[in-house]
Amino acid sequence: MANPASPAGDNGVSGSTAGISGGDTAIRKSVAKTAKGYGSAVAASAVYSETPALRFAYSGVECDAPAIDRT
């Protein structure tokens, strides 16, 4: 697991250090796609959001969606 949620009370929480390389905030990539026309390939968006201290129901779950290798 690249970026697990840390225990916080009875729940999990992401870190608060910003940055994709070396940080531990929750990174969520956009699922938006840009349409190029019927039947053609669609490019994925490069947009993402970075959320410090994002809360989760459980600790130990992956904070990033999709998972990012942060080495």
PDB file of N, CA, C and O in Angstrom:
ATOM      1  N   MET A   1       0.856  -1.173   0.000  1.00  0.00           N
ATOM      2  CA  MET A   1       0.000   0.000   0.000  1.00  0.00           C
ATOM      3  C   MET A   1       0.901   1.235   0.000  1.00  0.00           C
ATOM      4  O   MET A   1       1.821   1.341   0.811  1.00  0.00           O
ATOM      5  N   ALA A   2       0.635   2.145  -0.896  1.00  0.00           N
ATOM      6  CA  ALA A   2       1.492   3.310  -1.088  1.00  0.00           C
ATOM      7  C   ALA A   2       1.286   4.406  -0.044  1.00  0.00           C
ATOM      8  O   ALA A   2       2.257   5.026   0.389  1.00  0.00           O
ATOM      9  N   ASN A   3       0.052   4.656   0.366  1.00  0.00           N
ATOM     10  CA  ASN A   3      -0.247   5.760   1.281  1.00  0.00           C
ATOM     11  C   ASN A   3      -1.395   5.368   2.212  1.00  0.00           C
ATOM     12  O   ASN A   3      -2.529   5.802   2.010  1.00  0.00           O
ATOM     13  N   PRO A   4      -1.109   4.541   3.239  1.00  0.00           N
ATOM     14  CA  PRO A   4      -2.187   4.085   4.124  1.00  0.00           C
ATOM     15  C   PRO A   4      -2.658   5.170   5.095  1.00  0.00           C
ATOM     16  O   PRO A   4      -1.880   6.033   5.502  1.00  0.00           O
ATOM     17  N   ALA A   5      -3.929   5.113   5.455  1.00  0.00           N
ATOM     18  CA  ALA A   5      -4.486   6.033   6.449  1.00  0.00           C
ATOM     19  C   ALA A   5      -3.961   5.653   7.830  1.00  0.00           C
ATOM     20  O   ALA A   5      -3.897   4.473   8.177  1.00  0.00           O
ATOM     21  N   SER A   6      -3.594   6.646   8.602  1.00  0.00           N
ATOM     22  CA  SER A   6      -3.087   6.430   9.958  1.00  0.00           C
ATOM     23  C   SER A   6      -4.246   6.349  10.949  1.00  0.00           C
ATOM     24  O   SER A   6      -5.293   6.957  10.724  1.00  0.00           O
ATOM     25  N   PRO A   7      -4.071   5.601  12.049  1.00  0.00           N
ATOM     26  CA  PRO A   7      -5.126   5.559  13.065  1.00  0.00           C
ATOM     27  C   PRO A   7      -5.344   6.937  13.699  1.00  0.00           C
ATOM     28  O   PRO A   7      -4.384   7.644  14.003  1.00  0.00           O
ATOM     29  N   ALA A   8      -6.607   7.311  13.895  1.00  0.00           N
ATOM     30  CA  ALA A   8      -6.967   8.565  14.553  1.00  0.00           C
ATOM     31  C   ALA A   8      -8.279   8.324  15.283  1.00  0.00           C
ATOM     32  O   ALA A   8      -9.350   8.361  14.676  1.00  0.00           O
ATOM     33  N   GLY A   9      -8.196   8.078  16.584  1.00  0.00           N
ATOM     34  CA  GLY A   9      -9.395   7.711  17.319  1.00  0.00           C
ATOM     35  C   GLY A   9      -9.878   6.354  16.843  1.00  0.00           C
ATOM     36  O   GLY A   9      -9.097   5.404  16.802  1.00  0.00           O
ATOM     37  N   ASP A  10     -11.144   6.245  16.484  1.00  0.00           N
ATOM     38  CA  ASP A  10     -11.701   4.995  15.960  1.00  0.00           C
ATOM     39  C   ASP A  10     -11.684   4.956  14.434  1.00  0.00           C
ATOM     40  O   ASP A  10     -12.234   4.030  13.837  1.00  0.00           O
ATOM     41  N   ASN A  11     -11.061   5.947  13.796  1.00  0.00           N
ATOM     42  CA  ASN A  11     -11.084   6.061  12.343  1.00  0.00           C
ATOM     43  C   ASN A  11      -9.669   6.139  11.788  1.00  0.00           C
ATOM     44  O   ASN A  11      -8.694   5.920  12.507  1.00  0.00           O
ATOM     45  N   GLY A  12      -9.567   6.457  10.491  1.00  0.00           N
ATOM     46  CA  GLY A  12      -8.285   6.658   9.840  1.00  0.00           C
ATOM     47  C   GLY A  12      -8.222   8.062   9.270  1.00  0.00           C
ATOM     48  O   GLY A  12      -9.257   8.681   9.020  1.00  0.00           O
ATOM     49  N   VAL A  13      -7.012   8.568   9.063  1.00  0.00           N
ATOM     50  CA  VAL A  13      -6.835   9.914   8.526  1.00  0.00           C
ATOM     51  C   VAL A  13      -5.597   9.934   7.636  1.00  0.00           C
ATOM     52  O   VAL A  13      -4.600   9.274   7.931  1.00  0.00           O
ATOM     53  N   SER A  14      -5.666  10.700   6.541  1.00  0.00           N
ATOM     54  CA  SER A  14      -4.492  10.861   5.690  1.00  0.00           C
ATOM     55  C   SER A  14      -3.560  11.875   6.339  1.00  0.00           C
ATOM     56  O   SER A  14      -3.942  12.563   7.285  1.00  0.00           O
ATOM     57  N   GLY A  15      -2.353  11.962   5.832  1.00  0.00           N
ATOM     58  CA  GLY A  15      -1.383  12.913   6.376  1.00  0.00           C
ATOM     59  C   GLY A  15      -1.675  14.334   5.940  1.00  0.00           C
ATOM     60  O   GLY A  15      -2.673  14.591   5.267  1.00  0.00           O
ATOM     61  N   SER A  16      -0.800  15.263   6.324  1.00  0.00           N
ATOM     62  CA  SER A  16      -1.007  16.664   5.963  1.00  0.00           C
ATOM     63  C   SER A  16       0.218  17.287   5.311  1.00  0.00           C
ATOM     64  O   SER A  16       0.284  18.507   5.167  1.00  0.00           O
ATOM     65  N   THR A  17       1.198  16.464   4.911  1.00  0.00           N
ATOM     66  CA  THR A  17       2.382  16.970   4.221  1.00  0.00           C
ATOM     67  C   THR A  17       2.104  16.980   2.728  1.00  0.00           C
ATOM     68  O   THR A  17       1.904  15.925   2.127  1.00  0.00           O
ATOM     69  N   ALA A  18       2.090  18.174   2.119  1.00  0.00           N
ATOM     70  CA  ALA A  18       1.725  18.324   0.709  1.00  0.00           C
ATOM     71  C   ALA A  18       2.784  17.767  -0.227  1.00  0.00           C
ATOM     72  O   ALA A  18       3.957  17.653   0.128  1.00  0.00           O
ATOM     73  N   GLY A  19       2.347  17.425  -1.423  1.00  0.00           N
ATOM     74  CA  GLY A  19       3.256  16.999  -2.478  1.00  0.00           C
ATOM     75  C   GLY A  19       3.073  15.559  -2.881  1.00  0.00           C
ATOM     76  O   GLY A  19       2.950  14.677  -2.031  1.00  0.00           O
ATOM     77  N   ILE A  20       3.055  15.315  -4.197  1.00  0.00           N
ATOM     78  CA  ILE A  20       2.894  13.951  -4.695  1.00  0.00           C
ATOM     79  C   ILE A  20       4.121  13.122  -4.361  1.00  0.00           C
ATOM     80  O   ILE A  20       3.990  11.966  -3.958  1.00  0.00           O
ATOM     81  N   SER A  21       5.308  13.686  -4.520  1.00  0.00           N
ATOM     82  CA  SER A  21       6.530  12.944  -4.175  1.00  0.00           C
ATOM     83  C   SER A  21       6.969  13.365  -2.783  1.00  0.00           C
ATOM     84  O   SER A  21       7.399  14.501  -2.584  1.00  0.00           O
ATOM     85  N   GLY A  22       6.867  12.475  -1.838  1.00  0.00           N
ATOM     86  CA  GLY A  22       7.279  12.758  -0.470  1.00  0.00           C
ATOM     87  C   GLY A  22       6.165  13.188   0.449  1.00  0.00           C
ATOM     88  O   GLY A  22       6.345  13.170   1.666  1.00  0.00           O
ATOM     89  N   GLY A  23       5.026  13.571  -0.076  1.00  0.00           N
ATOM     90  CA  GLY A  23       3.909  13.982   0.766  1.00  0.00           C
ATOM     91  C   GLY A  23       3.059  12.796   1.175  1.00  0.00           C
ATOM     92  O   GLY A  23       3.251  11.681   0.689  1.00  0.00           O
ATOM     93  N   ASP A  24       2.108  13.046   2.081  1.00  0.00           N
ATOM     94  CA  ASP A  24       1.220  11.965   2.508  1.00  0.00           C
ATOM     95  C   ASP A  24      -0.240  12.405   2.578  1.00  0.00           C
ATOM     96  O   ASP A  24      -1.051  11.760   3.243  1.00  0.00           O
ATOM     97  N   THR A  25      -0.581  13.514   1.887  1.00  0.00           N
ATOM     98  CA  THR A  25      -1.982  13.913   1.800  1.00  0.00           C
ATOM     99  C   THR A  25      -2.713  12.955   0.868  1.00  0.00           C
ATOM    100  O   THR A  25      -2.080  12.206   0.125  1.00  0.00           O
ATOM    101  N   ALA A  26      -4.027  12.977   0.903  1.00  0.00           N
ATOM    102  CA  ALA A  26      -4.825  12.117   0.014  1.00  0.00           C
ATOM    103  C   ALA A  26      -4.894  12.762  -1.363  1.00  0.00           C
ATOM    104  O   ALA A  26      -5.307  13.915  -1.490  1.00  0.00           O
ATOM    105  N   ILE A  27      -4.491  12.026  -2.393  1.00  0.00           N
ATOM    106  CA  ILE A  27      -4.541  12.502  -3.776  1.00  0.00           C
ATOM    107  C   ILE A  27      -5.687  11.780  -4.488  1.00  0.00           C
ATOM    108  O   ILE A  27      -5.744  10.550  -4.501  1.00  0.00           O
ATOM    109  N   ARG A  28      -6.577  12.541  -5.067  1.00  0.00           N
ATOM    110  CA  ARG A  28      -7.709  11.992  -5.819  1.00  0.00           C
ATOM    111  C   ARG A  28      -7.610  12.514  -7.243  1.00  0.00           C
ATOM    112  O   ARG A  28      -7.675  13.722  -7.467  1.00  0.00           O
ATOM    113  N   LYS A  29      -7.453  11.611  -8.210  1.00  0.00           N
ATOM    114  CA  LYS A  29      -7.371  12.026  -9.607  1.00  0.00           C
ATOM    115  C   LYS A  29      -8.760  12.155 -10.202  1.00  0.00           C
ATOM    116  O   LYS A  29      -9.671  11.402  -9.857  1.00  0.00           O
ATOM    117  N   SER A  30      -8.912  13.117 -11.097  1.00  0.00           N
ATOM    118  CA  SER A  30     -10.186  13.362 -11.759  1.00  0.00           C
ATOM    119  C   SER A  30     -10.543  12.212 -12.688  1.00  0.00           C
ATOM    120  O   SER A  30      -9.668  11.607 -13.307  1.00  0.00           O
ATOM    121  N   VAL A  31     -11.815  11.918 -12.781  1.00  0.00           N
ATOM    122  CA  VAL A  31     -12.277  10.891 -13.703  1.00  0.00           C
ATOM    123  C   VAL A  31     -12.818  11.522 -14.985  1.00  0.00           C
ATOM    124  O   VAL A  31     -13.305  10.826 -15.876  1.00  0.00           O
ATOM    125  N   ALA A  32     -12.724  12.859 -15.066  1.00  0.00           N
ATOM    126  CA  ALA A  32     -13.217  13.562 -16.252  1.00  0.00           C
ATOM    127  C   ALA A  32     -12.387  13.196 -17.475  1.00  0.00           C
ATOM    128  O   ALA A  32     -11.174  13.006 -17.383  1.00  0.00           O
ATOM    129  N   LYS A  33     -13.040  13.103 -18.593  1.00  0.00           N
ATOM    130  CA  LYS A  33     -12.364  12.827 -19.859  1.00  0.00           C
ATOM    131  C   LYS A  33     -12.782  13.887 -20.870  1.00  0.00           C
ATOM    132  O   LYS A  33     -13.870  14.455 -20.776  1.00  0.00           O
ATOM    133  N   THR A  34     -11.919  14.144 -21.821  1.00  0.00           N
ATOM    134  CA  THR A  34     -12.209  15.122 -22.852  1.00  0.00           C
ATOM    135  C   THR A  34     -12.663  14.379 -24.106  1.00  0.00           C
ATOM    136  O   THR A  34     -11.910  13.580 -24.662  1.00  0.00           O
ATOM    137  N   ALA A  35     -13.864  14.634 -24.542  1.00  0.00           N
ATOM    138  CA  ALA A  35     -14.392  13.956 -25.726  1.00  0.00           C
ATOM    139  C   ALA A  35     -13.748  14.500 -26.990  1.00  0.00           C
ATOM    140  O   ALA A  35     -13.641  15.714 -27.167  1.00  0.00           O
ATOM    141  N   LYS A  36     -13.320  13.601 -27.870  1.00  0.00           N
ATOM    142  CA  LYS A  36     -12.712  13.999 -29.138  1.00  0.00           C
ATOM    143  C   LYS A  36     -13.630  13.701 -30.312  1.00  0.00           C
ATOM    144  O   LYS A  36     -13.280  13.979 -31.459  1.00  0.00           O
ATOM    145  N   GLY A  37     -14.758  13.159 -30.047  1.00  0.00           N
ATOM    146  CA  GLY A  37     -15.658  12.797 -31.134  1.00  0.00           C
ATOM    147  C   GLY A  37     -16.060  11.340 -31.028  1.00  0.00           C
ATOM    148  O   GLY A  37     -15.403  10.554 -30.346  1.00  0.00           O
ATOM    149  N   TYR A  38     -17.106  10.992 -31.684  1.00  0.00           N
ATOM    150  CA  TYR A  38     -17.642   9.644 -31.611  1.00  0.00           C
ATOM    151  C   TYR A  38     -16.651   8.629 -32.183  1.00  0.00           C
ATOM    152  O   TYR A  38     -16.152   8.797 -33.296  1.00  0.00           O
ATOM    153  N   GLY A  39     -16.372   7.577 -31.416  1.00  0.00           N
ATOM    154  CA  GLY A  39     -15.529   6.488 -31.881  1.00  0.00           C
ATOM    155  C   GLY A  39     -14.037   6.735 -31.753  1.00  0.00           C
ATOM    156  O   GLY A  39     -13.250   5.851 -32.093  1.00  0.00           O
ATOM    157  N   SER A  40     -13.618   7.887 -31.280  1.00  0.00           N
ATOM    158  CA  SER A  40     -12.184   8.150 -31.144  1.00  0.00           C
ATOM    159  C   SER A  40     -11.742   7.971 -29.697  1.00  0.00           C
ATOM    160  O   SER A  40     -12.567   7.895 -28.787  1.00  0.00           O
ATOM    161  N   ALA A  41     -10.445   7.907 -29.504  1.00  0.00           N
ATOM    162  CA  ALA A  41      -9.888   7.744 -28.161  1.00  0.00           C
ATOM    163  C   ALA A  41     -10.180   8.981 -27.316  1.00  0.00           C
ATOM    164  O   ALA A  41     -10.319  10.086 -27.841  1.00  0.00           O
ATOM    165  N   VAL A  42     -10.269   8.785 -26.023  1.00  0.00           N
ATOM    166  CA  VAL A  42     -10.535   9.885 -25.098  1.00  0.00           C
ATOM    167  C   VAL A  42      -9.379   9.978 -24.123  1.00  0.00           C
ATOM    168  O   VAL A  42      -9.034   8.996 -23.465  1.00  0.00           O
ATOM    169  N   ALA A  43      -8.782  11.152 -24.026  1.00  0.00           N
ATOM    170  CA  ALA A  43      -7.642  11.364 -23.137  1.00  0.00           C
ATOM    171  C   ALA A  43      -8.117  11.604 -21.706  1.00  0.00           C
ATOM    172  O   ALA A  43      -9.094  12.318 -21.480  1.00  0.00           O
ATOM    173  N   ALA A  44      -7.426  11.008 -20.752  1.00  0.00           N
ATOM    174  CA  ALA A  44      -7.753  11.227 -19.341  1.00  0.00           C
ATOM    175  C   ALA A  44      -7.277  12.609 -18.905  1.00  0.00           C
ATOM    176  O   ALA A  44      -6.277  13.119 -19.410  1.00  0.00           O
ATOM    177  N   SER A  45      -7.984  13.192 -17.990  1.00  0.00           N
ATOM    178  CA  SER A  45      -7.627  14.500 -17.463  1.00  0.00           C
ATOM    179  C   SER A  45      -6.434  14.387 -16.526  1.00  0.00           C
ATOM    180  O   SER A  45      -6.267  13.367 -15.858  1.00  0.00           O
ATOM    181  N   ALA A  46      -5.605  15.418 -16.468  1.00  0.00           N
ATOM    182  CA  ALA A  46      -4.456  15.446 -15.570  1.00  0.00           C
ATOM    183  C   ALA A  46      -4.800  16.153 -14.258  1.00  0.00           C
ATOM    184  O   ALA A  46      -3.926  16.372 -13.420  1.00  0.00           O
ATOM    185  N   VAL A  47      -6.056  16.502 -14.085  1.00  0.00           N
ATOM    186  CA  VAL A  47      -6.508  17.225 -12.898  1.00  0.00           C
ATOM    187  C   VAL A  47      -6.565  16.288 -11.698  1.00  0.00           C
ATOM    188  O   VAL A  47      -7.008  15.146 -11.816  1.00  0.00           O
ATOM    189  N   TYR A  48      -6.113  16.777 -10.536  1.00  0.00           N
ATOM    190  CA  TYR A  48      -6.222  16.003  -9.307  1.00  0.00           C
ATOM    191  C   TYR A  48      -6.463  16.948  -8.135  1.00  0.00           C
ATOM    192  O   TYR A  48      -6.191  18.145  -8.230  1.00  0.00           O
ATOM    193  N   SER A  49      -6.964  16.420  -7.054  1.00  0.00           N
ATOM    194  CA  SER A  49      -7.137  17.209  -5.838  1.00  0.00           C
ATOM    195  C   SER A  49      -6.269  16.605  -4.747  1.00  0.00           C
ATOM    196  O   SER A  49      -6.059  15.393  -4.696  1.00  0.00           O
ATOM    197  N   GLU A  50      -5.781  17.457  -3.892  1.00  0.00           N
ATOM    198  CA  GLU A  50      -4.920  17.038  -2.784  1.00  0.00           C
ATOM    199  C   GLU A  50      -5.595  17.475  -1.486  1.00  0.00           C
ATOM    200  O   GLU A  50      -5.787  18.669  -1.255  1.00  0.00           O
ATOM    201  N   THR A  51      -5.955  16.511  -0.640  1.00  0.00           N
ATOM    202  CA  THR A  51      -6.710  16.817   0.574  1.00  0.00           C
ATOM    203  C   THR A  51      -5.928  16.413   1.815  1.00  0.00           C
ATOM    204  O   THR A  51      -5.739  15.222   2.061  1.00  0.00           O
ATOM    205  N   PRO A  52      -5.466  17.391   2.608  1.00  0.00           N
ATOM    206  CA  PRO A  52      -4.782  17.053   3.854  1.00  0.00           C
ATOM    207  C   PRO A  52      -5.790  16.598   4.920  1.00  0.00           C
ATOM    208  O   PRO A  52      -6.910  17.106   4.983  1.00  0.00           O
ATOM    209  N   ALA A  53      -5.384  15.651   5.740  1.00  0.00           N
ATOM    210  CA  ALA A  53      -6.183  15.170   6.870  1.00  0.00           C
ATOM    211  C   ALA A  53      -7.572  14.670   6.458  1.00  0.00           C
ATOM    212  O   ALA A  53      -8.553  14.902   7.164  1.00  0.00           O
ATOM    213  N   LEU A  54      -7.651  13.984   5.314  1.00  0.00           N
ATOM    214  CA  LEU A  54      -8.921  13.404   4.874  1.00  0.00           C
ATOM    215  C   LEU A  54      -9.270  12.232   5.786  1.00  0.00           C
ATOM    216  O   LEU A  54      -8.443  11.348   6.008  1.00  0.00           O
ATOM    217  N   ARG A  55     -10.488  12.223   6.312  1.00  0.00           N
ATOM    218  CA  ARG A  55     -10.918  11.182   7.244  1.00  0.00           C
ATOM    219  C   ARG A  55     -11.491   9.974   6.518  1.00  0.00           C
ATOM    220  O   ARG A  55     -12.148  10.111   5.486  1.00  0.00           O
ATOM    221  N   PHE A  56     -11.238   8.790   7.066  1.00  0.00           N
ATOM    222  CA  PHE A  56     -11.736   7.533   6.538  1.00  0.00           C
ATOM    223  C   PHE A  56     -12.418   6.763   7.662  1.00  0.00           C
ATOM    224  O   PHE A  56     -12.151   7.019   8.836  1.00  0.00           O
ATOM    225  N   ALA A  57     -13.280   5.839   7.322  1.00  0.00           N
ATOM    226  CA  ALA A  57     -13.980   5.035   8.322  1.00  0.00           C
ATOM    227  C   ALA A  57     -13.023   4.087   9.045  1.00  0.00           C
ATOM    228  O   ALA A  57     -13.249   3.743  10.205  1.00  0.00           O
ATOM    229  N   TYR A  58     -11.952   3.663   8.362  1.00  0.00           N
ATOM    230  CA  TYR A  58     -11.023   2.695   8.935  1.00  0.00           C
ATOM    231  C   TYR A  58      -9.591   3.155   8.731  1.00  0.00           C
ATOM    232  O   TYR A  58      -9.296   3.867   7.771  1.00  0.00           O
ATOM    233  N   SER A  59      -8.702   2.754   9.627  1.00  0.00           N
ATOM    234  CA  SER A  59      -7.275   3.032   9.428  1.00  0.00           C
ATOM    235  C   SER A  59      -6.684   1.940   8.545  1.00  0.00           C
ATOM    236  O   SER A  59      -7.228   0.840   8.454  1.00  0.00           O
ATOM    237  N   GLY A  60      -5.573   2.252   7.901  1.00  0.00           N
ATOM    238  CA  GLY A  60      -4.887   1.272   7.068  1.00  0.00           C
ATOM    239  C   GLY A  60      -5.390   1.169   5.641  1.00  0.00           C
ATOM    240  O   GLY A  60      -4.819   0.420   4.848  1.00  0.00           O
ATOM    241  N   VAL A  61      -6.446   1.902   5.286  1.00  0.00           N
ATOM    242  CA  VAL A  61      -6.934   1.869   3.907  1.00  0.00           C
ATOM    243  C   VAL A  61      -6.099   2.804   3.035  1.00  0.00           C
ATOM    244  O   VAL A  61      -5.450   3.713   3.554  1.00  0.00           O
ATOM    245  N   GLU A  62      -6.107   2.597   1.734  1.00  0.00           N
ATOM    246  CA  GLU A  62      -5.360   3.442   0.800  1.00  0.00           C
ATOM    247  C   GLU A  62      -5.998   4.824   0.720  1.00  0.00           C
ATOM    248  O   GLU A  62      -7.204   4.945   0.503  1.00  0.00           O
ATOM    249  N   CYS A  63      -5.177   5.875   0.899  1.00  0.00           N
ATOM    250  CA  CYS A  63      -5.687   7.253   0.853  1.00  0.00           C
ATOM    251  C   CYS A  63      -5.833   7.782  -0.567  1.00  0.00           C
ATOM    252  O   CYS A  63      -6.705   8.609  -0.833  1.00  0.00           O
ATOM    253  N   ASP A  64      -4.985   7.310  -1.483  1.00  0.00           N
ATOM    254  CA  ASP A  64      -4.985   7.826  -2.851  1.00  0.00           C
ATOM    255  C   ASP A  64      -5.941   7.042  -3.739  1.00  0.00           C
ATOM    256  O   ASP A  64      -6.121   5.839  -3.554  1.00  0.00           O
ATOM    257  N   ALA A  65      -6.552   7.724  -4.703  1.00  0.00           N
ATOM    258  CA  ALA A  65      -7.426   7.061  -5.664  1.00  0.00           C
ATOM    259  C   ALA A  65      -7.149   7.587  -7.058  1.00  0.00           C
ATOM    260  O   ALA A  65      -7.417   8.760  -7.316  1.00  0.00           O
ATOM    261  N   PRO A  66      -6.631   6.790  -7.959  1.00  0.00           N
ATOM    262  CA  PRO A  66      -6.090   5.455  -7.728  1.00  0.00           C
ATOM    263  C   PRO A  66      -4.781   5.524  -6.953  1.00  0.00           C
ATOM    264  O   PRO A  66      -4.194   6.598  -6.818  1.00  0.00           O
ATOM    265  N   ALA A  67      -4.323   4.389  -6.446  1.00  0.00           N
ATOM    266  CA  ALA A  67      -3.089   4.339  -5.652  1.00  0.00           C
ATOM    267  C   ALA A  67      -1.908   4.889  -6.449  1.00  0.00           C
ATOM    268  O   ALA A  67      -1.773   4.610  -7.640  1.00  0.00           O
ATOM    269  N   ILE A  68      -1.056   5.669  -5.790  1.00  0.00           N
ATOM    270  CA  ILE A  68       0.122   6.286  -6.414  1.00  0.00           C
ATOM    271  C   ILE A  68       1.365   5.761  -5.728  1.00  0.00           C
ATOM    272  O   ILE A  68       1.425   5.716  -4.499  1.00  0.00           O
ATOM    273  N   ASP A  69       2.366   5.359  -6.513  1.00  0.00           N
ATOM    274  CA  ASP A  69       3.654   4.935  -5.945  1.00  0.00           C
ATOM    275  C   ASP A  69       4.433   6.177  -5.551  1.00  0.00           C
ATOM    276  O   ASP A  69       4.804   6.966  -6.420  1.00  0.00           O
ATOM    277  N   ARG A  70       4.688   6.370  -4.278  1.00  0.00           N
ATOM    278  CA  ARG A  70       5.332   7.589  -3.791  1.00  0.00           C
ATOM    279  C   ARG A  70       6.799   7.403  -3.448  1.00  0.00           C
ATOM    280  O   ARG A  70       7.339   8.157  -2.639  1.00  0.00           O
ATOM    281  N   THR A  71       7.459   6.416  -4.045  1.00  0.00           N
ATOM    282  CA  THR A  71       8.884   6.194  -3.746  1.00  0.00           C
ATOM    283  C   THR A  71       9.767   7.076  -4.582  1.00  0.00           C
ATOM    284  O   THR A  71      10.990   7.019  -4.460  1.00  0.00           O
TER     285      THR A  71
END
